[in-house]
C-alpha cells in the first residue's frame, strides 16, 4: 500500500494538469469547466470502484484516500480562498451602496427559499422537518461564479454583477449558520424549536464573525503598513489573515464566512493604502490563482467522493432530482419576486429584467457540495439519508451549472444585456476613434523605420482599425442628451479615480491623500454624477482658524504646530493631487465628449475645481509662509525617492546593475520612504 501523502500529492498534480487542459480547451464553451472536472472526478471514482486501477496501486490508493477525505478539511482548506478572493475582487464602494439589497436577498431571501425547499423535500421524500430544513439550508447557498464571469465578458453592468456576487457571498454565510443551527434538530438531539432563540443565535454568529474579520484585518494591515515593497511578506500576511480569521471564527462558533467577507473588504478599502502599491496588482493575481486551484481541486474531489458514498440505482430518486430542480428554480423565482417591492426602492433599485438574471443565475456550487460532503461521512446520521442528501445536492449543482450556466448567455441576449447601454456604447466608440487616430500616427512612425520601408500604409490599415469605430455618430444621433452626458461624466470620474491611484503608486501623493481623493470620486459617482462642485473636499480645503498666539505657548504651541503641519500636509497633498487629476481628465474631454457644448461645460467645471484648489494653496502660502516650504520639501522628497527607485529598477533591468547591487540601493531608499510614511 502506497503512503497517503504520496497519493494525495499525485492527486493534486493530476487535478492541476487536468484542470489546465480543460480550461484551455473549453475557453469558449458555455458550460463551466468545473462541471467537466466534476464528471472527471466521478469517472475516476467509478473506475476505482470497478477495480480497474487495482486497490494496491498508486492510482487506486489515490482514489481511496480522496474518496474518504475529511469533509471538514474541504471547508477549512478551500472556503477561505474562495470567499476571500470573491469579496476582495469586488468594488467596495459599490458593494456598500448595494448592501441593503444584498442583505435582504442573502438573509430574508435565503430563509424564504430554505423554508419552501424544506417543505418541498418533506413532501417529495417524507423526511423529517429537521433533515428537510438542514437540506434547505445547504442547497440554498448560491455560487454564480460563471454567471458573473459571463456578465463581465458580455456586458458592463457592475451593479448587477455586484448584486449577484454579493448575495452569493453573504448567503453562503447565512446558509452555513442555519446549517449549523439545524444540525442538532435534524439528528434529534434538539427537540424544541424556538424561533426567537434561532434569531438571537443568528445575530450573535453574524456580528461575532464581523468583529473577528475587522479585528484581524486591522492588526494585519497595521503590520503590512510598516513594510514597503516586500511582496512575499505582504502576500503571506494576507494568506495568514484569511485562514486565521476563518479558523478562529469557526472555533468560537461565529460565522467564518462573514469574518472572511469583512476581512476582504478591509483589504480592498483600508488595505488599498496599506499594501505597497507596487504589489497591489500582483496580490489580486495571486488570489485569482489560488481560487482557480481551489475550484479545480474541490470539484474533482467531490466527483470521487460522490461515487464513493452515493447510490445511483434508485429510479425514483432520479425522478425526484428532476422535480427538485424545477421546484428550486420556482422557489428562487418566488423568493426574488416576493422581495421585489422592497428591492426596487432600496440600494440602487432593480428592474424585472435584472431580477430575471438574478433568478436564473442562482447556481449551486462549492459551498453546497462541501456541506453535503460533511454529512456524507457523518456516522451520526442514517446512511440512507446521507446518500440521498449527497446525491440530490450533487445532482442540483450539476443541473444548475449545466442548464442555467449554459443558457445564461442566451438569456442575456434575450434581455439585451449582452451589449452596452447606448450611452456607454457612444462613449466607447469615441474612445475607439481616438485609438484609431493614435494608431495611425504610430503606423506612420513605424513605416519611417528602414526595416519596414517596403510596406505601404494601405496594406496595414486592416491591422489597426478598431471594429465598428466610425467617424461620425449617426447611429447615436437619437440618444437623449442627458444619457450621453451622464455616461460622459462617469467615464471622466473613473479616469480621475484611476489617476489618484497612479499618483499614489508613483509617489506623487501619500496614502491618506489617495484615500481621501478616491472617496471624493466615489461620492461624486453616487446617483447623478458630477465633476463640480466637490463638496466632499470642502473640509480638506478649509484652513484652520485657531488663534495664532496659541502656537507661541510653551507646551501647547509645539503640539499645535505639529498638528497644523500634519493637517496642512494632508490638505496640500490633496490639493496637488486633485489638480493633477483634473488636468488628466481635461486631456480626455475632447476624445470622449458627446458634443462640443457638453465638453465646454465640463471644461468649466474642471476650471472651477482647479481654482478652488489653487485658492487654498495661495491662502495657506499667505497665512503660513514658513510651513509651505516644509510642505513642498516633504512632497518633493517623496517624489525624488520614488523616481530614484524607479531609475535603479531600470538600471537593473538593463543590466547596468546586478540584482544584489540594486537591492542594496533600493533598501536604503525604502528605509527613508518608510520613515516618511511613519511621520504621516
Beta strands, then each sheet from edge to edge (+ up, - down):
end
